Every structure is written in C-alpha cells, then in structure tokens.
Amino acid sequence: MEWRDEAVILGVRRHGEGSVIVEVMTPGHGRHMGLVRGGRSSRMRALLQPGNSVEVTWRARLDEHLGNFAIEADRLRAAMLMETPMALNGLQLIAAHMRLLPERDPHAALYRAALVILDNLDEPEKAARLVIRFELALLEELGFGLDLASCAATGETRDLVYVSPKTGRAVSRSAGAPWAEKMLVLPGFLAPVAVEGAPGLGQQIDAGFSLASYFLRRHVWEPRGIRPPDARAGFVAAIARMLGEMELPGKSG
C-alpha cells in the first residue's frame, strides 16, 4: 500500500540505532505515524523537526502496519518557531490538540487552520485569535461545537455577550442579564455582529481562552482523564506578556 500527501511534523521519537518514528498531520490521511530509516543522521535532523511542512510518501504491506515514510522538505519553519516562548508553546499546543483526534482520521480544515497558525506565531494578537478559533473548531470536529450564531433565548444576532455554560449557545446582553454571574463571556471578535462597547482586545482574548478552556475541560480533557497541555498555559502567559494588557485569571489555564 502507498499514498502521498502534504504534512506538518508534530513529533519525532527515536527507534533503534539510527531510525525515528515521525508523527505528522496530513489533510487527506489525518494524524499518521511512519518509520524513517536513517532519520537520526545529521542530514535528516534539520528536516525532521516539529513545525516543518513536508511531503510524505507512506508505504506498508498492510494498512494496519506502521509503515515507512519517505520525506521531502517543503517549508522549514522549525528554526523560527524556536525563537520565542510564544511560538514554541504555540507549536506544542497545536501538536497536543491534534493528538486529541483519532489517528488516521482526516480533518482537512483543522490541518489548514494549523498551518495558518504556525505561519503567524510571530504576531501575538493574530496568533491568539487564531488559536482560540482553532480550539472552538476542534470542539466542533469532536462533536461538541458551540452555537454562537444567535441568542438561545430570543434568536437575535446582535449584542451577543454571553455563552450559556450548560448549552454552549450564545445569549444576548438583555436575555442573559438575570444570570450574568453564571454566564461565560463571549468575546466580541467571536460574535456574528460587532458588539457596541466591547472590552479591550486583551480582555476579549482572555475571555476567548477561558471560553474554549471551559468546554475543552468539560467535554474532552476531564472525560478522557487528561490534564490540559502545559503548553497551553505557556502560550497564554506568553501572549499576555506580549500584549501587556491581558489579565489572566486562573480559569484560563
């Protein structure tokens, strides 16, 4: 059996004397692993780094086998991603999120979104918004998507400032006012219509991380008995330092 696809490298681990097992995410074949013979050679080390975009050819006798990868360079961004804590934690966070997906299950939209994030990890405001959207898209792909298009109570699309922690649906300011203390905050950049008097970007980003964290904990991390990836807290903290205005309550971790 054989296939060829584009991919981004998520991780590499040693195997035997000179080989490595490479974990990649592809648009057409999902998260996939393969053996690269000679992968520990000096020539291959720069290529086989997390964050690099590559072309992979996978070969195996049977579909259920680990198989072998032949890997060619496409875009080598790993060195750039190692330069700042924000970029390094962002890379590790995306890899951790991808590992929540079933192996070999295609998720082309998430793959494309991950590439956009990796190419923008030098811009804190943009990177933060992209990662929050990615986490919400991940929830959607796992079957736990939020409905932020209109108010759960009135059907209105304007002045949506809350999200119900029970249903994951947006709620307008007026409809949610009696239960405001129990509601999650919907950041303005996720609302379908611009919200008048929305808080500053730092507060919105913090609210976005808190929103995604709440539902990831509820539907993904806790049911699987796993902790949030350490890289997430590192990424959020790095974003806060770079923006200089974001406050990070404990719920964002």
C-alpha positions as CSV (number, residue, x, y, z in Angstrom):
1,M,0.0,0.0,0.0
2,E,1.2,3.5,-0.7
3,W,0.0,7.1,-0.6
4,R,1.5,10.6,-0.9
5,D,0.3,13.7,0.9
6,E,1.5,17.0,2.3
7,A,2.0,17.1,6.0
8,V,3.2,19.1,9.0
9,I,5.5,17.3,11.5
10,L,4.1,17.0,15.0
11,G,6.7,14.9,16.7
12,V,9.7,12.6,16.4
13,R,11.0,9.8,18.6
14,R,14.0,7.5,18.4
15,H,13.6,4.0,17.1
16,G,16.5,1.6,17.2
17,E,20.0,2.5,16.2
18,G,19.5,5.2,13.6
19,S,15.8,5.4,12.8
20,V,13.0,7.5,14.1
21,I,9.2,7.3,14.2
22,V,7.7,10.5,12.8
23,E,4.2,11.7,13.7
24,V,2.6,14.0,11.1
25,M,-0.7,15.6,10.4
26,T,-1.9,15.4,6.8
27,P,-5.1,16.8,5.1
28,G,-6.0,13.6,3.4
29,H,-4.9,10.9,5.9
30,G,-5.2,12.6,9.2
31,R,-2.7,12.2,12.0
32,H,-0.3,9.4,10.9
33,M,2.9,7.8,12.0
34,G,5.7,6.2,10.0
35,L,9.2,4.9,10.3
36,V,12.0,7.0,8.8
37,R,15.2,4.9,8.3
38,G,18.3,6.9,8.9
39,G,16.2,9.6,10.5
40,R,18.9,10.4,13.1
41,S,21.5,11.3,10.6
42,S,22.8,14.8,10.6
43,R,21.3,15.4,7.1
44,M,17.8,14.4,8.3
45,R,17.7,16.1,11.7
46,A,17.1,19.6,10.4
47,L,14.2,18.3,8.2
48,L,12.6,16.2,10.8
49,Q,11.7,19.0,13.3
50,P,8.2,19.7,14.6
51,G,6.5,22.5,12.8
52,N,8.2,21.8,9.4
53,S,5.9,21.3,6.4
54,V,6.9,18.3,4.3
55,E,5.8,16.0,1.5
56,V,5.4,12.4,2.8
57,T,5.1,9.1,1.0
58,W,3.9,6.3,3.1
59,R,4.4,2.6,2.2
60,A,3.4,-0.5,4.0
61,R,2.4,-4.1,3.1
62,L,-0.9,-3.8,5.1
63,D,-2.9,-0.7,6.0
64,E,-2.7,-1.5,9.7
65,H,1.1,-1.6,9.7
66,L,3.2,1.3,11.0
67,G,4.8,1.6,7.5
68,N,7.7,3.7,6.3
69,F,7.9,7.3,5.4
70,A,9.9,8.9,2.7
71,I,10.0,12.6,3.5
72,E,10.9,15.7,1.4
73,A,11.2,19.3,2.5
74,D,8.5,21.8,1.7
75,R,8.6,24.7,4.2
76,L,11.2,24.5,7.1
77,R,9.8,26.9,9.7
78,A,11.0,25.0,12.8
79,A,14.0,27.3,13.5
80,M,11.7,30.3,13.5
81,L,9.3,28.6,15.9
82,M,12.1,28.0,18.4
83,E,12.9,31.7,18.7
84,T,10.2,32.8,21.2
85,P,8.3,31.2,24.1
86,M,5.0,32.2,22.3
87,A,5.9,30.4,19.1
88,L,7.4,27.3,20.8
89,N,4.4,26.9,23.1
90,G,2.1,27.6,20.2
91,L,3.6,24.8,18.2
92,Q,3.5,22.4,21.1
93,L,-0.1,23.3,21.8
94,I,-1.2,22.7,18.2
95,A,0.5,19.3,18.3
96,A,-1.2,18.4,21.6
97,H,-4.6,19.4,20.2
98,M,-4.1,17.3,17.1
99,R,-3.4,14.3,19.3
100,L,-6.9,14.5,20.6
101,L,-8.1,13.4,17.2
102,P,-8.3,9.8,16.2
103,E,-5.3,8.5,14.4
104,R,-5.6,8.3,10.6
105,D,-8.9,10.3,10.7
106,P,-8.8,13.1,8.2
107,H,-9.6,16.6,9.4
108,A,-8.5,18.8,6.5
109,A,-10.0,22.0,7.9
110,L,-8.0,21.7,11.1
111,Y,-4.9,20.9,9.2
112,R,-5.2,24.1,7.1
113,A,-6.0,26.1,10.2
114,A,-2.9,24.8,11.9
115,L,-0.7,25.9,9.0
116,V,-2.1,29.4,9.3
117,I,-1.4,29.5,13.0
118,L,2.2,28.2,12.5
119,D,2.8,30.9,10.0
120,N,1.5,33.7,12.3
121,L,3.1,32.8,15.6
122,D,5.2,36.0,15.5
123,E,2.1,38.2,15.8
124,P,0.5,37.9,19.3
125,E,-2.9,39.4,18.7
126,K,-3.4,37.4,15.5
127,A,-2.0,34.2,16.9
128,A,-4.2,34.4,20.0
129,R,-7.4,34.9,18.0
130,L,-6.4,32.1,15.6
131,V,-5.7,29.6,18.4
132,I,-9.0,30.4,20.1
133,R,-10.9,29.8,16.8
134,F,-8.8,26.6,16.3
135,E,-9.9,25.3,19.8
136,L,-13.5,26.0,19.0
137,A,-13.2,24.3,15.7
138,L,-11.5,21.3,17.4
139,L,-14.6,21.1,19.7
140,E,-16.8,21.1,16.6
141,E,-14.8,18.3,15.0
142,L,-15.0,16.2,18.1
143,G,-18.8,16.7,18.2
144,F,-19.1,19.4,20.9
145,G,-19.4,22.6,18.8
146,L,-20.7,25.8,20.3
147,D,-23.6,27.7,18.7
148,L,-22.6,31.4,18.6
149,A,-24.8,32.5,15.7
150,S,-27.8,33.8,17.6
151,C,-29.3,34.2,21.0
152,A,-30.6,31.0,22.5
153,A,-33.5,32.8,24.1
154,T,-34.5,35.4,21.5
155,G,-32.9,34.4,18.2
156,E,-31.3,37.8,17.9
157,T,-27.9,38.1,16.3
158,R,-27.0,41.5,17.9
159,D,-25.5,42.3,21.3
160,L,-24.4,38.7,22.0
161,V,-22.1,39.0,25.0
162,Y,-22.6,35.7,26.9
163,V,-22.4,31.9,26.3
164,S,-24.5,29.5,28.3
165,P,-22.2,27.1,30.2
166,K,-25.0,24.4,30.0
167,T,-25.8,24.6,26.3
168,G,-22.8,26.2,24.7
169,R,-25.2,28.7,22.9
170,A,-24.8,32.5,22.7
171,V,-27.0,34.7,24.8
172,S,-27.8,38.4,24.3
173,R,-27.0,41.0,26.9
174,S,-30.7,41.6,27.8
175,A,-31.7,37.9,27.9
176,G,-28.7,36.9,30.0
177,A,-28.6,39.8,32.4
178,P,-30.5,38.0,35.2
179,W,-27.9,35.2,35.1
180,A,-24.9,37.2,34.2
181,E,-22.7,35.9,37.0
182,K,-23.2,32.3,35.9
183,M,-22.6,33.0,32.2
184,L,-19.4,32.7,30.2
185,V,-18.2,35.8,28.4
186,L,-18.4,35.8,24.6
187,P,-15.5,37.9,23.2
188,G,-16.6,40.4,20.6
189,F,-14.3,39.0,17.9
190,L,-16.4,35.8,18.0
191,A,-19.8,37.4,17.8
192,P,-21.6,37.4,14.5
193,V,-22.3,41.1,14.7
194,A,-20.0,43.7,16.2
195,V,-20.8,44.5,19.8
196,E,-21.0,48.1,20.9
197,G,-18.8,49.0,23.9
198,A,-16.9,45.7,23.7
199,P,-13.9,45.5,26.2
200,G,-10.3,45.9,25.0
201,L,-8.6,43.2,23.0
202,G,-6.6,41.8,25.9
203,Q,-9.8,41.2,27.9
204,Q,-11.5,39.7,24.8
205,I,-8.6,37.3,24.2
206,D,-8.6,36.2,27.8
207,A,-12.4,35.6,27.6
208,G,-11.8,33.6,24.5
209,F,-9.2,31.3,26.1
210,S,-11.5,30.9,29.1
211,L,-14.5,30.0,26.9
212,A,-12.6,27.4,25.0
213,S,-10.9,26.0,28.1
214,Y,-14.3,25.6,29.9
215,F,-15.7,23.4,27.1
216,L,-12.4,21.5,26.4
217,R,-12.3,20.6,30.1
218,R,-16.0,19.6,30.2
219,H,-16.1,17.6,27.0
220,V,-12.6,16.4,26.3
221,W,-9.9,16.6,29.0
222,E,-11.9,15.5,32.0
223,P,-13.8,12.7,30.3
224,R,-10.5,11.3,29.0
225,G,-8.8,11.7,32.3
226,I,-6.1,14.0,31.0
227,R,-4.7,17.4,32.0
228,P,-4.7,20.5,29.8
229,P,-1.4,20.6,28.0
230,D,1.2,22.6,29.8
231,A,2.0,24.3,26.5
232,R,-1.5,26.0,26.7
233,A,-0.7,27.8,29.9
234,G,2.7,28.7,28.5
235,F,1.2,30.1,25.3
236,V,-1.5,32.1,27.1
237,A,1.1,33.6,29.5
238,A,3.4,34.5,26.6
239,I,0.5,36.2,24.8
240,A,-0.3,38.1,28.0
241,R,3.3,39.3,28.4
242,M,3.5,40.4,24.7
243,L,0.2,42.2,24.7
244,G,0.9,43.8,28.1
245,E,-2.7,44.4,28.9
246,M,-4.3,41.0,29.4
247,E,-5.2,39.8,32.9
248,L,-5.1,36.0,33.3
249,P,-7.5,34.6,35.9
250,G,-6.9,31.0,36.9
251,K,-9.8,29.8,34.7
252,S,-7.9,30.5,31.5
253,G,-5.3,27.7,32.1
